[in-house]
């Protein structure tokens, strides 16, 4: 989605900050709405439903934390990404913000280039989540292919065909139509190569062009149990988390193979799944990296990023998904070689 089609709400009680952000973001092509106190910001979010909110924490009256809590309690605003802008740097303050549902935390005095990069990354991630959400819902509900085609073009089913040039969302949704017409997706029996094809489709239609993705598809005939949207989203979470940590762009290579889980990882696999063969989706970043986060596992086996908490939730979400499917995510990062991930998924079909 192009910047000029996206709206950003900036909430700050300092007029100079508002003018600076508004001028800079409008130059990038975004539509900017402003508010100078928390309650005005909340009302503006309800009225305009922006694509992203930049929210100051320390404001008189209703502060940023309270605004975020109000936004996440409303059905129509709960999914809007909230980024806190604040002079507070304590870890406890950051944790509180994330617990309330914020997706990022930028400390003042902020750099405009940093804000621009993070805004672009977060809007891009929202775009992908929207598409994969549609992807999952279409498959889940088994909408007839004719209706999927109508929805993809923005029409009501049965309405005369429109002749406008398709936008990126339409092209991806038409690709979804091809997948959705296969009854195998309703049962969860999915050809392994389709995970990589789904990522290729999404990246090729990415209007931001910050990720390059190459894949070796060499396991024809392997059928995996699970939702293609869940596994596709996990791959996207890993890729865009890695991109966010290291500069906002990246090249990734993926490959697939089938075989047992390495002995060192079997302790993490449920006993009832250990008898199955596993599909291994290997993901590797191709360019060298400078930032190396400290990765750790919590008591439930989900990845955390200790020294960069605002950028670690994609890894956490991916590890949760893989574990829910009876598999495992093995993740590492070293300088200069970059990120490496192995996604292990039981082949039950």
C-alpha positions as semicolon CSV with decimal commas, in nm:
position;residue;x (nm);y (nm);z (nm)
1;X;0,000;0,000;0,000
2;X;0,140;0,339;-0,099
3;X;0,210;0,607;0,167
4;X;-0,046;0,847;0,019
5;X;-0,315;0,591;0,095
6;X;-0,217;0,576;0,463
7;X;-0,314;0,803;0,752
8;X;-0,105;0,867;1,065
9;X;-0,247;1,025;1,381
10;X;0,007;1,221;1,590
11;X;-0,089;1,295;1,952
12;X;0,143;1,528;2,145
13;X;0,086;1,822;2,381
14;X;0,391;2,007;2,244
15;X;0,290;2,204;1,930
16;X;0,650;2,217;1,806
17;X;0,668;1,836;1,803
18;X;0,339;1,813;1,617
19;X;0,450;2,063;1,351
20;X;0,783;1,884;1,305
21;X;0,629;1,538;1,267
22;X;0,347;1,662;1,047
23;X;0,583;1,844;0,810
24;X;0,824;1,550;0,787
25;X;0,564;1,273;0,744
26;X;0,363;1,470;0,488
27;X;0,684;1,507;0,285
28;X;0,706;1,126;0,291
29;X;0,359;1,112;0,135
30;X;0,144;1,025;0,439
31;X;-0,178;1,198;0,537
32;X;-0,129;1,331;0,892
33;X;-0,397;1,409;1,152
34;X;-0,294;1,582;1,476
35;X;-0,425;1,612;1,831
36;X;-0,280;1,811;2,123
37;X;-0,417;1,612;2,416
38;X;-0,497;1,252;2,495
39;X;-0,876;1,267;2,487
40;X;-0,876;1,462;2,160
41;X;-0,643;1,196;2,020
42;X;-0,881;0,919;2,129
43;X;-1,177;1,093;1,961
44;X;-0,974;1,147;1,642
45;X;-0,883;0,778;1,633
46;X;-1,252;0,682;1,659
47;X;-1,349;0,932;1,389
48;X;-1,070;0,884;1,132
49;X;-0,949;0,526;1,203
50;X;-0,584;0,599;1,111
51;X;-0,343;0,331;0,994
52;X;-0,098;0,411;1,277
53;X;-0,086;0,633;1,588
54;X;0,222;0,816;1,720
55;X;0,133;0,878;2,084
56;X;0,316;1,090;2,342
57;X;0,315;0,933;2,689
58;X;0,356;1,234;2,918
59;X;0,053;1,459;2,863
60;X;-0,165;1,645;3,113
61;X;-0,509;1,499;3,179
62;X;-0,540;1,173;2,988
63;X;-0,183;1,045;2,938
64;X;-0,059;0,818;2,661
65;X;-0,094;0,498;2,861
66;X;-0,460;0,575;2,933
67;X;-0,526;0,662;2,568
68;X;-0,368;0,335;2,455
69;X;-0,582;0,143;2,704
70;X;-0,896;0,316;2,574
71;X;-0,801;0,242;2,212
72;X;-0,740;-0,128;2,278
73;X;-1,077;-0,155;2,456
74;X;-1,270;-0,034;2,149
75;X;-1,348;-0,285;1,875
76;X;-1,303;-0,028;1,595
77;X;-0,959;0,090;1,714
78;X;-0,806;-0,210;1,893
79;X;-0,604;-0,323;1,591
80;X;-0,451;0,017;1,507
81;X;-0,074;0,003;1,578
82;X;0,029;0,243;1,856
83;X;0,387;0,377;1,882
84;X;0,482;0,560;2,201
85;X;0,698;0,873;2,175
86;X;0,842;0,958;2,515
87;X;1,140;1,075;2,717
88;X;1,091;0,781;2,955
89;X;1,362;0,520;2,912
90;X;1,309;0,285;3,206
91;X;1,251;-0,081;3,117
92;X;0,943;-0,086;3,342
93;X;0,785;0,195;3,141
94;X;0,852;0,010;2,816
95;X;0,710;-0,314;2,951
96;X;0,398;-0,130;3,068
97;X;0,349;0,016;2,721
98;X;0,378;-0,323;2,553
99;X;0,144;-0,482;2,806
100;X;-0,115;-0,220;2,710
101;X;-0,080;-0,317;2,344
102;X;0,177;-0,075;2,195
103;X;0,386;-0,212;1,908
104;X;0,690;0,014;1,940
105;X;0,856;0,265;2,170
106;X;1,068;0,558;2,047
107;X;1,249;0,774;2,301
108;X;1,287;1,152;2,282
109;X;1,472;1,337;2,151
110;X;1,385;1,129;1,846
111;X;1,551;1,124;1,505
112;X;1,315;1,185;1,215
113;X;1,488;0,923;0,999
114;X;1,436;0,665;1,276
115;X;1,067;0,750;1,299
116;X;1,029;0,730;0,922
117;X;1,192;0,386;0,909
118;X;0,989;0,245;1,196
119;X;0,663;0,389;1,064
120;X;0,729;0,231;0,724
121;X;0,815;-0,107;0,876
122;X;0,510;-0,112;1,103
123;X;0,270;-0,008;0,827
124;X;0,420;-0,273;0,605
125;X;0,374;-0,538;0,872
126;X;0,014;-0,425;0,920
127;X;-0,039;-0,457;0,544
128;X;0,089;-0,814;0,545
129;X;-0,118;-0,909;0,847
130;X;-0,426;-0,773;0,673
131;X;-0,355;-0,984;0,366
132;X;-0,277;-1,301;0,558
133;X;-0,586;-1,245;0,771
134;X;-0,796;-1,227;0,454
135;X;-0,605;-1,529;0,328
136;X;-0,694;-1,736;0,633
137;X;-1,058;-1,624;0,642
138;X;-1,117;-1,699;0,276
139;X;-0,977;-2,048;0,310
140;X;-1,150;-2,110;0,644
141;X;-1,491;-2,012;0,515
142;X;-1,448;-2,174;0,173
143;X;-1,592;-1,879;-0,018
144;X;-1,673;-1,997;-0,374
145;X;-1,403;-1,892;-0,624
146;X;-1,644;-1,664;-0,814
147;X;-1,720;-1,474;-0,494
148;X;-1,351;-1,454;-0,404
149;X;-1,284;-1,292;-0,740
150;X;-1,558;-1,039;-0,675
151;X;-1,424;-0,960;-0,330
152;X;-1,072;-0,922;-0,464
153;X;-1,187;-0,659;-0,711
154;X;-1,389;-0,472;-0,449
155;X;-1,728;-0,575;-0,592
156;X;-2,033;-0,736;-0,448
157;X;-2,074;-1,094;-0,579
158;X;-2,280;-1,088;-0,900
159;X;-2,215;-0,720;-0,977
160;X;-2,087;-0,619;-1,323
161;X;-1,710;-0,649;-1,356
162;X;-1,501;-0,338;-1,300
163;X;-1,224;-0,259;-1,545
164;X;-0,982;-0,062;-1,327
165;X;-0,619;-0,174;-1,308
166;X;-0,572;-0,409;-1,012
167;X;-0,390;-0,272;-0,708
168;X;-0,140;-0,482;-0,504
169;X;-0,408;-0,614;-0,266
170;X;-0,623;-0,728;-0,559
171;X;-0,336;-0,913;-0,722
172;X;-0,260;-1,099;-0,400
173;X;-0,626;-1,179;-0,337
174;X;-0,657;-1,321;-0,688
175;X;-0,364;-1,546;-0,608
176;X;-0,548;-1,646;-0,291
177;X;-0,842;-1,747;-0,508
178;X;-0,628;-2,014;-0,670
179;X;-0,535;-2,157;-0,330
180;X;-0,886;-2,125;-0,187
181;X;-1,039;-2,332;-0,466
182;X;-0,852;-2,640;-0,344
183;X;-1,051;-2,835;-0,084
184;X;-0,724;-2,956;0,068
185;X;-0,689;-2,623;0,246
186;X;-1,012;-2,676;0,436
187;X;-0,880;-3,000;0,585
188;X;-0,535;-2,863;0,664
189;X;-0,357;-3,094;0,419
190;X;-0,121;-2,849;0,248
191;X;0,155;-2,910;-0,010
192;X;0,480;-2,795;0,151
193;X;0,594;-2,580;-0,141
194;X;0,286;-2,362;-0,103
195;X;0,426;-2,195;0,209
196;X;0,716;-2,059;0,008
197;X;0,497;-1,969;-0,290
198;X;0,272;-1,769;-0,059
199;X;0,570;-1,569;0,072
200;X;0,695;-1,512;-0,283
201;X;0,354;-1,380;-0,386
202;X;0,331;-1,140;-0,094
203;X;0,688;-1,009;-0,128
204;X;0,659;-0,961;-0,505
205;X;0,347;-0,749;-0,452
206;X;0,501;-0,555;-0,162
207;X;0,472;-0,184;-0,251
208;X;0,757;-0,096;-0,010
209;X;1,014;-0,328;-0,174
210;X;1,235;-0,362;0,135
211;X;1,254;-0,742;0,141
212;X;1,398;-0,972;-0,122
213;X;1,308;-1,339;-0,096
214;X;1,445;-1,641;-0,279
215;X;1,324;-1,997;-0,230
216;X;1,429;-2,349;-0,329
217;X;1,117;-2,564;-0,359
218;X;1,232;-2,924;-0,376
219;X;0,987;-3,133;-0,173
220;X;0,704;-3,195;-0,421
221;X;0,434;-3,419;-0,282
222;X;0,503;-3,352;0,087
223;X;0,176;-3,272;0,264
224;X;0,175;-3,089;0,597
225;X;-0,101;-3,060;0,855
226;X;-0,177;-2,701;0,953
227;X;-0,312;-2,369;0,832
228;X;-0,110;-2,215;0,553
229;X;-0,194;-1,867;0,685
230;X;-0,044;-1,948;1,026
231;X;0,284;-2,075;0,885
232;X;0,305;-1,799;0,625
233;X;0,251;-1,541;0,900
234;X;0,527;-1,702;1,108
235;X;0,774;-1,670;0,822
236;X;0,672;-1,307;0,770
237;X;0,707;-1,233;1,142
238;X;1,062;-1,370;1,146
239;X;1,165;-1,188;0,827
240;X;1,025;-0,851;0,926
241;X;1,148;-0,875;1,283
242;X;1,500;-0,936;1,149
243;X;1,459;-0,648;0,903
244;X;1,342;-0,410;1,175
245;X;1,640;-0,488;1,397
246;X;1,893;-0,436;1,119
247;X;1,813;-0,130;0,916
248;X;1,479;-0,184;0,746
249;X;1,572;-0,405;0,449
250;X;1,707;-0,752;0,384
251;X;1,753;-1,048;0,151
252;X;1,640;-1,392;0,267
253;X;1,680;-1,740;0,125
254;X;1,451;-2,029;0,214
255;X;1,473;-2,401;0,151
256;X;1,271;-2,704;0,255
257;X;1,361;-3,059;0,344
258;X;1,203;-3,353;0,521
259;X;1,344;-3,566;0,799
260;X;1,371;-3,611;1,176
261;X;1,411;-3,325;1,418
262;X;1,775;-3,294;1,535
263;X;1,835;-3,484;1,857
264;X;1,925;-3,164;2,042
265;X;1,576;-3,025;1,975
266;X;1,367;-3,336;2,041
267;X;1,318;-3,238;2,404
268;X;1,101;-2,949;2,280
269;X;0,875;-3,165;2,062
270;X;0,556;-3,317;2,215
271;X;0,597;-3,691;2,264
272;X;0,290;-3,769;2,052
273;X;0,449;-3,595;1,752
274;X;0,797;-3,744;1,770
275;X;0,700;-4,045;1,560
276;X;0,610;-3,825;1,262
277;X;0,854;-3,704;0,998
278;X;0,905;-3,330;1,004
279;X;0,920;-3,065;0,739
280;X;1,210;-2,826;0,795
281;X;1,176;-2,478;0,644
282;X;1,520;-2,320;0,662
283;X;1,542;-1,940;0,646
284;X;1,871;-1,754;0,612
285;X;1,958;-1,386;0,585
286;X;2,208;-1,328;0,306
287;X;2,371;-0,995;0,396
288;X;2,592;-0,935;0,703
289;X;2,435;-0,775;1,011
290;X;2,570;-0,535;1,271
291;X;2,307;-0,561;1,545
292;X;2,295;-0,897;1,720
293;X;2,009;-0,924;1,971
294;X;2,037;-1,145;2,277
295;X;1,786;-1,424;2,213
296;X;1,643;-1,630;2,497
297;X;1,355;-1,867;2,566
298;X;1,101;-1,807;2,839
299;X;0,962;-2,083;3,059
300;X;0,706;-2,176;2,790
301;X;0,965;-2,203;2,515
302;X;0,883;-1,874;2,337
303;X;1,159;-1,650;2,204
304;X;1,233;-1,319;2,369
305;X;1,474;-1,044;2,260
306;X;1,631;-0,924;2,584
307;X;1,823;-0,617;2,471
308;X;1,575;-0,489;2,215
309;X;1,233;-0,557;2,359
310;X;1,047;-0,336;2,115
311;X;1,160;-0,549;1,820
312;X;1,114;-0,900;1,953
313;X;0,746;-0,980;1,930
314;X;0,759;-1,120;1,577
315;X;0,996;-1,393;1,700
316;X;0,772;-1,459;2,000
317;X;0,460;-1,487;1,784
318;X;0,633;-1,724;1,540
319;X;0,756;-1,954;1,816
320;X;0,407;-1,963;1,970
321;X;0,254;-2,062;1,636
322;X;0,507;-2,337;1,564
323;X;0,463;-2,481;1,912
324;X;0,083;-2,478;1,875
325;X;0,124;-2,689;1,560
326;X;0,331;-2,945;1,751
327;X;0,658;-2,822;1,602
328;X;0,943;-2,595;1,698
329;X;1,127;-2,278;1,591
330;X;1,506;-2,283;1,619
331;X;1,640;-1,929;1,584
332;X;1,988;-1,777;1,599
333;X;2,173;-1,462;1,500
334;X;2,546;-1,403;1,472
335;X;2,757;-1,119;1,334
336;X;2,827;-1,087;1,054
337;X;2,646;-1,393;0,913
338;X;2,295;-1,278;1,012
339;X;1,972;-1,448;1,112
340;X;1,909;-1,819;1,066
341;X;1,583;-1,992;1,145
342;X;1,460;-2,349;1,115
343;X;1,086;-2,410;1,133
344;X;0,999;-2,772;1,216
345;X;0,641;-2,880;1,134
346;X;0,509;-3,238;1,176
347;X;0,404;-3,410;0,854
348;X;0,086;-3,586;0,964
349;X;-0,109;-3,621;0,643
